[in-house]
């Protein structure tokens, strides 16, 4: 076993959540056997549930809400409430739980990014809010590094701003001007850029420019929820539906109160703003709060040991396959949980990665696998992060069957 150094009830139970009641992860969810025995809504729709050995992918539904989060969601659905009051109160509670100045629940991390940009551009001024994405006469440039681009750039440019690329500190100093609305940093891409987080924040502070950090998948560890605002980022976006295990369509925007308040003015339930369509319902707000509360009180050491145990089940199942080796891998930033990489000599075990992926997907039940940053196309990557109890055995048995057939 090699670990790389380079390195997701009752109402009373919810209200009494404490350090002793959460082990974390999916340990509290129904077992694979019991859940598969229940017909459920997916069977009624003619859709097969998938075993998720890929991780917290939005395309697979993010994560599964633990029972106390589901209970909170259901409880919130039973009554009406003034949504603006709930938005404020939930934000205050989350901020206190994770030790940040202010917080709000958003429509995913992507929604947080768009609202953060709107906050930086409008600064809460009603006439500006009503005009977005028409930004004539407003600050209209957002600086980022050339290596920091993803499909989520659209959430920034939807506000009407232009992205300005830089590579060096000198580039950044030249790019700053009276049109600069914000400086954007993707946490996942810090290793790729020449300007690191601390330097980025230092320059932004000196020029009095607000900063946004995308850290969507950067929990665990728990400390990440407050680390980056304490580092000096004005706004930080997290997913609420990945390791936090809230609803898949929720996110968190954390940071300085002045910007979080400005972001709220650009969001539902208010109207006449760019974020009206990114509504977060009462159920999602409450469930996101419950998810953060659960995560803060989770026994993360026990959670980690469980992930390692699941990997051991898979390692033992394929141990007899000729030439096959396993390596444990923990990504250093996003999806910072144990994974296992399987590698083999295709001249001895006659099957490639794509064919295994197809056979896993075509099985019953289907098993989805994926990639995490830092592994390239090396081996076959298996994530145990989002497996329900017992599913590690299903994955292990299926892999062993596929490899044994290919080795004969």
Secondary structure per residue as TSV (DSSP state, phi and psi in degrees):
chain	resnum	aa	ss	phi	psi
A	1	X	-	360.0	120.9
A	2	X	-	-116.5	130.1
A	3	X	B	-108.5	122.2
A	4	X	-	-68.4	140.1
A	5	X	S	-89.2	0.2
A	6	X	-	-94.0	8.1
A	7	X	-	-3.2	360.0
A	8	X	-	360.0	360.0
A	9	X	-	360.0	167.6
A	10	X	-	-133.5	167.1
A	11	X	H	-62.6	-36.8
A	12	X	H	-61.0	-39.8
A	13	X	H	-61.2	-39.6
A	14	X	H	-63.0	-47.1
A	15	X	H	-69.6	-22.9
A	16	X	T	-103.4	17.4
A	17	X	-	-52.3	132.3
A	18	X	-	-143.8	177.7
A	19	X	T	-60.2	-23.7
A	20	X	T	-88.5	-8.5
A	21	X	S	-101.7	-2.2
A	22	X	B	-127.6	124.7
A	23	X	-	-95.7	-20.9
A	24	X	-	95.1	-178.5
A	25	X	T	57.2	-140.1
A	26	X	T	-105.9	20.6
A	27	X	T	-66.4	-23.0
A	28	X	T	-96.1	0.4
A	29	X	S	-84.9	163.6
A	30	X	-	-59.2	153.4
A	31	X	-	-69.4	162.9
A	32	X	H	-58.7	-40.3
A	33	X	H	-67.1	-46.0
A	34	X	H	-69.2	-37.6
A	35	X	H	-70.5	-35.1
A	36	X	H	-73.2	-19.5
A	37	X	T	-79.8	-13.7
A	38	X	S	-94.2	124.4
A	39	X	-	-57.9	-54.0
A	40	X	H	68.2	178.6
A	41	X	H	-69.9	-30.8
A	42	X	H	-69.5	-37.7
A	43	X	H	-63.5	-39.9
A	44	X	H	-62.6	-32.8
A	45	X	H	-85.8	-7.4
A	46	X	T	77.9	28.4
A	47	X	-	-116.4	133.8
A	48	X	-	-85.9	126.2
A	49	X	-	-60.8	150.0
A	50	X	-	-111.2	138.9
A	51	X	E	-79.4	123.6
A	52	X	E	-95.5	94.5
A	53	X	E	-105.6	25.5
A	54	X	S	-107.8	-30.8
A	55	X	-	120.5	-162.7
A	56	X	S	-86.1	61.9
A	57	X	-	-84.0	131.4
A	58	X	G	-56.9	-36.8
A	59	X	G	-67.3	-16.8
A	60	X	G	-104.5	2.2
A	61	X	T	104.6	8.2
A	62	X	S	77.7	-96.1
A	63	X	-	-140.5	-179.2
A	64	X	-	-106.1	131.0
A	65	X	-	-70.4	128.0
A	66	X	-	-64.5	163.2
A	67	X	H	-53.8	-40.8
A	68	X	H	-69.0	-30.3
A	69	X	H	-72.7	-41.2
A	70	X	H	-61.2	-41.1
A	71	X	H	-62.3	-42.0
A	72	X	H	-62.9	-43.9
A	73	X	H	-59.2	-48.1
A	74	X	H	-65.1	-40.0
A	75	X	H	-63.1	-41.2
A	76	X	H	-65.4	-25.0
A	77	X	T	-77.3	-8.2
A	78	X	T	-88.6	-10.5
A	79	X	S	-141.6	157.0
A	80	X	-	-85.3	156.9
A	81	X	-	-156.5	153.8
A	82	X	-	-73.4	113.3
A	83	X	H	-64.2	-35.2
A	84	X	H	-64.2	-39.2
A	85	X	H	-65.2	-43.2
A	86	X	H	-64.4	-42.4
A	87	X	H	-57.4	-44.7
A	88	X	H	-66.5	-47.9
A	89	X	H	-66.3	-43.4
A	90	X	H	-62.2	-42.5
A	91	X	H	-60.9	-42.7
A	92	X	H	-62.6	-43.4
A	93	X	H	-64.7	-44.4
A	94	X	H	-64.5	-44.5
A	95	X	H	-58.6	-41.4
A	96	X	H	-68.4	-38.3
A	97	X	H	-62.6	-37.6
A	98	X	H	-110.4	5.3
A	99	X	T	63.6	54.4
A	100	X	-	-124.8	165.4
A	101	X	S	-68.8	-42.0
A	102	X	E	-155.3	158.8
A	103	X	E	-152.7	155.9
A	104	X	E	-147.7	151.2
A	105	X	E	-88.1	133.0
A	106	X	E	-124.9	176.4
A	107	X	S	-85.2	76.7
A	108	X	H	79.6	171.2
A	109	X	H	-65.1	-32.7
A	110	X	H	-63.1	-41.7
A	111	X	H	-62.9	-37.4
A	112	X	H	-62.1	-40.4
A	113	X	H	-64.0	-42.4
A	114	X	H	-67.4	-43.0
A	115	X	H	-68.2	-33.7
A	116	X	H	-63.9	-42.1
A	117	X	H	-64.2	-43.8
A	118	X	H	-60.9	-38.6
A	119	X	H	-64.6	-42.4
A	120	X	H	-66.2	-35.8
A	121	X	H	-78.5	-43.9
A	122	X	H	-89.9	-25.8
A	123	X	T	51.6	28.5
A	124	X	T	80.7	6.7
A	125	X	-	-79.8	121.6
A	126	X	H	-54.1	-42.2
A	127	X	H	-66.1	-34.8
A	128	X	H	-71.6	-42.7
A	129	X	H	-57.3	-42.4
A	130	X	H	-68.3	-18.9
A	131	X	H	-96.7	-22.5
A	132	X	T	-54.8	138.0
A	133	X	T	-90.7	14.4
A	134	X	-	-77.2	107.9
A	135	X	-	-112.5	23.8
A	136	X	T	-56.7	127.4
A	137	X	T	85.1	-3.5
A	138	X	S	-105.5	168.5
A	139	X	-	-63.1	130.9
A	140	X	-	-132.8	17.5
A	141	X	E	-124.7	139.1
A	142	X	E	-122.6	123.2
A	143	X	E	-91.4	136.0
A	144	X	E	-144.5	171.4
A	145	X	E	-88.0	150.2
A	146	X	T	-58.4	-30.5
A	147	X	T	-85.7	-0.7
A	148	X	-	-108.0	65.8
A	149	X	-	-128.3	136.2
A	150	X	-	-144.2	-179.4
A	151	X	T	-65.8	-16.1
A	152	X	T	-78.1	-4.7
A	153	X	H	-55.8	-29.9
A	154	X	H	-59.3	-31.8
A	155	X	H	-64.8	-28.6
A	156	X	H	-79.3	-51.8
A	157	X	H	-71.1	-17.5
A	158	X	T	-60.4	-21.2
A	159	X	T	-83.5	2.0
A	160	X	T	95.4	-1.4
A	161	X	-	-84.7	165.7
A	162	X	E	-110.6	135.1
A	163	X	E	-84.7	131.1
A	164	X	E	-111.9	119.7
A	165	X	E	-86.7	139.6
A	166	X	E	-135.0	161.5
A	167	X	-	-123.4	-39.8
A	168	X	S	-115.8	169.8
A	169	X	H	-60.8	-39.2
A	170	X	H	-62.7	-41.0
A	171	X	H	-58.7	-44.9
A	172	X	H	-63.5	-44.7
A	173	X	H	-61.2	-38.0
A	174	X	H	-71.5	-32.1
A	175	X	H	-74.3	-26.7
A	176	X	-	-67.7	128.8
A	177	X	-	-155.1	-173.8
A	178	X	T	-73.9	-1.7
A	179	X	T	-96.8	-5.3
A	180	X	E	-73.6	117.2
A	181	X	E	-91.7	-32.1
A	182	X	E	-165.1	159.6
A	183	X	E	-119.6	123.9
A	184	X	E	-104.9	136.2
A	185	X	E	-135.7	127.6
A	186	X	E	-96.1	114.6
A	187	X	G	-58.0	-39.1
A	188	X	G	-59.2	-29.3
A	189	X	G	-99.1	12.1
A	190	X	G	-54.8	-42.2
A	191	X	G	-62.7	-22.6
A	192	X	G	-84.7	-25.8
A	193	X	S	-92.2	157.4
A	194	X	S	-84.8	-15.3
A	195	X	S	-108.8	120.6
A	196	X	-	-89.6	172.2
A	197	X	H	-53.9	-52.7
A	198	X	H	-60.6	-42.1
A	199	X	H	-67.3	-39.2
A	200	X	H	-59.5	-47.3
A	201	X	H	-66.3	-40.3
A	202	X	H	-60.2	-45.8
A	203	X	H	-65.9	-42.5
A	204	X	H	-62.2	-42.0
A	205	X	H	-64.3	-41.1
A	206	X	H	-63.9	-33.6
A	207	X	H	-94.6	1.6
A	208	X	T	58.6	45.1
A	209	X	-	-110.7	130.5
A	210	X	-	-67.9	150.3
A	211	X	E	-121.4	146.7
A	212	X	E	-126.6	129.2
A	213	X	E	-113.0	125.7
A	214	X	E	-88.9	117.7
A	215	X	-	-131.5	42.6
A	216	X	T	-50.5	-48.8
A	217	X	T	-107.3	23.7
A	218	X	-	-95.5	20.1
A	219	X	-	-117.9	133.1
A	220	X	S	-71.1	167.0
A	221	X	S	-84.5	164.2
A	222	X	T	-56.0	-39.6
A	223	X	T	-60.5	-21.2
A	224	X	H	-61.7	-27.3
A	225	X	H	-62.8	-26.2
A	226	X	H	-116.1	-15.0
A	227	X	H	-56.4	-44.1
A	228	X	H	-81.1	-31.0
A	229	X	H	-69.8	-36.4
A	230	X	H	-67.8	-27.1
A	231	X	H	-70.8	-23.0
A	232	X	T	125.0	-2.2
A	233	X	-	-68.0	135.3
A	234	X	S	-74.3	-33.9
A	235	X	E	-140.7	140.7
A	236	X	E	-135.5	133.0
A	237	X	E	-106.2	129.4
A	238	X	E	-125.7	153.0
A	239	X	E	-79.4	141.7
A	240	X	S	-95.1	-11.1
A	241	X	S	-110.5	15.8
A	242	X	S	-103.1	-116.5
A	243	X	T	-63.8	-27.0
A	244	X	T	-66.8	-24.9
A	245	X	-	64.9	36.1
A	246	X	S	-90.0	-170.3
A	247	X	-	-57.5	142.4
A	248	X	T	-59.4	-26.5
A	249	X	T	-94.8	19.8
A	250	X	-	-113.6	156.4
A	251	X	E	-146.2	176.4
A	252	X	E	-127.1	134.3
A	253	X	E	-110.8	117.1
A	254	X	E	-116.2	152.9
A	255	X	E	149.0	-151.2
A	256	X	-	-69.4	138.5
A	257	X	H	-58.6	-39.0
A	258	X	H	-60.7	-36.1
A	259	X	H	-81.6	-35.4
A	260	X	H	-65.5	-40.0
A	261	X	H	-64.7	-39.1
A	262	X	H	-66.1	-36.6
A	263	X	H	-63.9	-41.0
A	264	X	H	-59.2	-37.9
A	265	X	H	-66.8	-19.8
A	266	X	T	-95.9	7.5
A	267	X	B	-122.8	164.9
A	268	X	T	-65.2	151.9
A	269	X	T	-86.5	4.9
A	270	X	S	-67.6	155.3
A	271	X	-	-116.3	169.6
A	272	X	S	73.4	31.8
A	273	X	S	-140.9	169.2
A	274	X	T	-72.1	-20.4
A	275	X	B	-101.4	9.2
A	276	X	T	-56.3	-37.1
A	277	X	T	-74.1	-11.3
A	278	X	S	-95.8	55.2
A	279	X	-	-66.5	138.4
A	280	X	-	-116.6	115.5
A	281	X	-	-75.0	168.0
A	282	X	H	-58.7	-37.8
A	283	X	H	-64.3	-44.1
A	284	X	H	-68.5	-38.0
A	285	X	H	-61.0	-47.9
A	286	X	H	-66.8	-41.8
A	287	X	H	-65.3	-37.3
A	288	X	H	-64.4	-41.9
A	289	X	H	-60.7	-45.1
A	290	X	H	-63.4	-36.8
A	291	X	H	-65.9	-42.7
A	292	X	H	-65.2	-42.6
A	293	X	H	-60.0	-45.9
A	294	X	H	-60.9	-43.2
A	295	X	H	-66.9	-39.2
A	296	X	H	-60.8	-34.3
A	297	X	T	-98.3	8.9
A	298	X	B	-73.6	144.9
A	299	X	-	-82.7	90.3
A	300	X	H	-70.7	-28.4
A	301	X	H	-66.3	-42.0
A	302	X	H	-66.4	-39.5
A	303	X	H	-58.6	-44.6
A	304	X	H	-64.7	-42.1
A	305	X	H	-61.7	-36.6
A	306	X	H	-65.7	-41.2
A	307	X	H	-61.9	-42.4
A	308	X	H	-63.4	-38.7
A	309	X	H	-62.3	-42.2
A	310	X	H	-62.2	-40.0
A	311	X	H	-63.2	-39.4
A	312	X	H	-60.5	-37.3
A	313	X	H	-60.0	-44.0
A	314	X	H	-68.7	-43.0
A	315	X	H	-59.5	-43.6
A	316	X	H	-66.2	-36.1
A	317	X	H	-65.2	-31.6
A	318	X	T	-106.7	9.2
A	319	X	T	-61.7	-28.5
A	320	X	T	-89.6	-1.5
A	321	X	S	-73.1	126.6
A	322	X	T	-57.3	135.6
A	323	X	T	69.5	-7.3
A	324	X	-	-78.1	131.9
A	325	X	E	-123.9	155.9
A	326	X	E	-123.5	147.9
A	327	X	E	-139.6	131.0
A	328	X	E	-87.3	138.9
A	329	X	E	-138.7	131.1
A	330	X	E	-119.8	110.2
A	331	X	-	-57.1	139.3
A	332	X	S	-72.9	-22.8
A	333	X	S	-121.4	-91.4
A	334	X	T	-73.0	151.5
A	335	X	T	54.2	46.4
A	336	X	-	-78.1	69.7
A	337	X	S	-140.9	161.6
A	338	X	E	-68.2	134.1
A	339	X	E	-123.6	166.4
A	340	X	E	-127.0	134.1
A	341	X	E	-108.4	126.5
A	342	X	E	-104.5	130.1
A	343	X	E	-131.7	149.3
A	344	X	-	-156.1	165.2
A	345	X	-	-88.4	111.3
A	346	X	T	-69.2	-13.5
A	347	X	T	-77.5	-20.5
A	348	X	T	-101.0	-39.9
A	349	X	S	-113.2	100.5
A	350	X	-	-84.5	73.1
A	351	X	-	-158.9	144.7
A	352	X	-	-105.4	175.1
A	353	X	H	-61.0	-43.8
A	354	X	H	-64.1	-39.2
A	355	X	H	-67.4	-37.7
A	356	X	H	-64.3	-44.1
A	357	X	H	-57.3	-44.2
A	358	X	H	-62.9	-44.6
A	359	X	H	-66.0	-36.4
A	360	X	H	-65.1	-42.9
A	361	X	H	-68.8	-30.2
A	362	X	H	-89.3	-4.4
A	363	X	S	-76.6	178.8
A	364	X	S	-129.5	108.4
A	365	X	S	-78.1	157.1
A	366	X	-	-63.9	143.6
A	367	X	E	-120.3	125.2
A	368	X	E	-100.3	134.3
A	369	X	E	-125.4	165.5
A	370	X	-	-152.6	-152.7
A	371	X	-	-132.5	154.1
A	372	X	-	-126.1	155.1
A	373	X	T	-60.3	136.4
A	374	X	T	105.7	-7.0
A	375	X	-	-109.5	-11.0
A	376	X	T	55.0	-131.3
A	377	X	T	-109.5	24.4
A	378	X	-	-77.1	115.1
A	379	X	S	63.7	-169.1
A	380	X	E	-106.2	120.8
A	381	X	E	-95.8	130.2
A	382	X	E	-121.3	127.6
A	383	X	E	-103.7	130.8
A	384	X	-	-102.2	0.5
A	385	X	T	-54.7	-46.9
A	386	X	T	-105.5	13.1
A	387	X	-	-71.4	141.4
A	388	X	-	-81.2	155.5
A	389	X	T	-53.1	129.2
A	390	X	T	97.6	-23.2
A	391	X	H	-72.2	-22.0
A	392	X	H	-62.1	-33.2
A	393	X	H	-69.7	-39.3
A	394	X	H	-62.6	-45.5
A	395	X	H	-62.3	-45.5
A	396	X	H	-61.8	-46.0
A	397	X	H	-64.7	-40.7
A	398	X	H	-65.2	-43.3
A	399	X	H	-62.3	-43.3
A	400	X	H	-61.4	-42.8
A	401	X	H	-61.2	-44.7
A	402	X	H	-64.0	-47.3
A	403	X	H	-67.0	-38.1
A	404	X	H	-64.0	-41.7
A	405	X	H	-63.0	-40.3
A	406	X	H	-72.8	-21.5
A	407	X	H	-89.4	-8.7
A	408	X	-	-87.0	360.0
